[in-house]
Amino acid sequence: MANTYKLISSVTVGVGGTANIEFTNIPQTYTDLQILLSGRDTGNGDWFSINFNNSSSNFTARQFFTNGSAAYSYVKSDANEQGVNNNTSTTANTFSNTSIYITNYTSSGNKSYSIDSITENNASTAYQVLSSLLWSNSNAISNIKIIPSGSIFAQYSTAYLYGISNA
């Protein structure tokens, strides 16, 4: 069980939105990382992707996806569509909620992480995605970029990056 959570950085998207949310120069002094994301896409994109160290290569995922009436499971071999975002077809001024947990991000082995992501929609179906992911790369993670699939992150989208120490 983690003994300490420390806020490393936070982003609140301003007027006009942004093409991605990025955390750079991540300190290498923690055991794990956690990102809490509240996001909305200004277009029709339902998904977001994550890149580590500006790489979109060597990602694999097992995902469970539900739209409230049916459930699906996927095996993926790319960095695309890792979690869900609210967008222009969902209830106005609502934001998705996502937790991203990255274990042993400084290790010289492959990096595993999990995503629990859900949209908020009062008018119709909400989506939920549970993902178990692997980045097959031996480099420590020093940069994380979150990219919406439709257009840009809307104003007031937020992301918080926490460092977690077990000592």
Residue pairs with C-beta under 8 A, 6 or more apart in sequence:
1 166
2 31
2 32
2 164
2 165
2 166
3 165
3 166
3 167
4 164
4 165
5 34
5 162
5 163
5 164
6 30
6 162
6 163
6 164
6 165
7 160
7 161
7 162
8 23
8 26
8 27
8 33
8 161
8 162
8 163
9 23
9 160
9 161
10 158
10 159
10 160
10 161
11 21
11 22
11 23
11 158
11 159
12 156
12 157
12 158
13 21
13 153
13 154
13 155
13 156
13 157
13 158
14 155
15 155
16 155
17 42
17 151
17 152
17 153
17 154
17 155
17 157
18 152
18 153
18 157
19 147
19 152
19 153
20 145
20 146
20 147
20 148
20 153
21 37
21 39
21 145
21 146
21 153
21 157
21 159
22 143
22 144
22 145
22 146
23 35
23 143
23 144
23 145
23 159
23 161
24 142
24 143
25 142
25 143
26 33
26 105
26 141
26 142
26 143
26 144
26 161
27 163
28 106
28 140
28 142
29 163
29 165
30 105
30 106
30 163
30 164
30 165
31 103
31 104
31 164
31 165
31 166
31 167
32 101
32 102
32 103
32 104
32 105
32 163
32 164
32 166
33 101
33 102
33 105
33 141
33 144
33 161
33 162
33 163
33 164
34 99
34 100
34 101
34 102
34 161
34 162
34 164
35 98
35 99
35 100
35 102
35 144
35 146
35 159
35 160
35 161
35 162
36 98
36 99
36 100
36 159
36 160
36 162
37 48
37 83
37 96
37 97
37 98
37 99
37 100
37 146
37 157
37 158
37 159
37 160
38 95
38 96
38 97
38 98
38 157
38 158
38 159
39 48
39 85
39 86
39 95
39 96
39 98
39 146
39 148
39 153
39 154
39 157
39 158
39 159
40 85
40 86
40 87
40 94
40 95
40 96
40 153
40 154
40 156
40 157
41 48
41 85
41 86
41 87
41 88
41 148
41 149
41 150
41 151
41 152
41 153
41 154
42 87
42 88
42 150
42 151
42 152
42 153
42 154
43 87
43 88
43 148
43 150
43 151
43 152
44 87
44 88
44 89
44 150
44 151
45 85
45 87
45 148
45 149
45 150
45 151
46 84
46 85
46 87
46 119
46 127
46 149
46 150
47 80
47 81
47 82
47 83
47 84
47 85
47 148
47 149
48 81
48 82
48 83
48 84
48 85
48 98
48 146
48 147
48 148
48 149
49 56
49 79
49 80
49 81
49 82
49 146
49 147
49 149
50 79
50 82
50 83
50 100
50 144
50 145
50 146
50 147
51 79
51 144
51 145
51 147
52 111
52 135
52 137
52 141
52 143
52 144
53 137
53 139
53 141
53 142
53 143
54 143
54 145
55 137
56 78
56 79
56 80
57 79
58 135
58 136
58 137
59 76
59 77
59 78
59 79
59 82
59 133
59 134
59 135
59 136
60 75
60 76
60 77
60 133
60 134
60 136
61 74
61 75
61 76
61 77
61 82
61 131
61 132
61 133
61 134
62 73
62 74
62 75
62 76
62 131
62 132
62 133
63 73
63 74
63 75
63 76
63 129
63 130
63 131
63 132
64 71
64 72
64 73
64 129
64 130
64 131
65 71
65 72
65 73
65 74
65 127
65 128
65 129
66 72
66 127
66 128
67 125
67 126
67 127
68 125
68 126
68 127
69 125
80 149
81 149
82 115
82 117
82 129
82 131
82 133
83 96
83 98
83 100
83 115
83 117
83 129
83 131
84 96
84 98
84 117
84 118
84 119
84 127
84 128
84 129
85 96
85 119
85 148
85 149
85 150
85 153
86 94
86 95
86 96
86 119
86 120
86 121
87 150
90 119
90 120
90 121
90 123
91 120
91 121
91 122
91 123
94 120
94 121
94 122
95 120
95 156
95 157
96 117
96 118
96 119
96 120
97 117
97 118
97 120
98 115
98 116
98 117
98 118
99 115
99 116
99 117
100 113
100 114
100 115
101 113
101 114
101 115
102 111
102 113
102 141
103 111
103 112
103 113
104 111
104 112
105 111
105 140
105 141
106 140
106 141
107 140
108 138
108 140
109 138
110 134
110 135
110 136
110 137
110 138
111 134
111 135
111 137
111 141
112 132
112 133
112 134
112 135
113 133
113 134
113 135
114 130
114 131
114 132
114 133
115 129
115 130
115 131
115 133
116 128
116 129
116 130
117 128
117 129
117 130
117 131
118 126
118 127
118 128
118 129
119 126
119 127
119 128
120 126
135 141
144 161
146 159
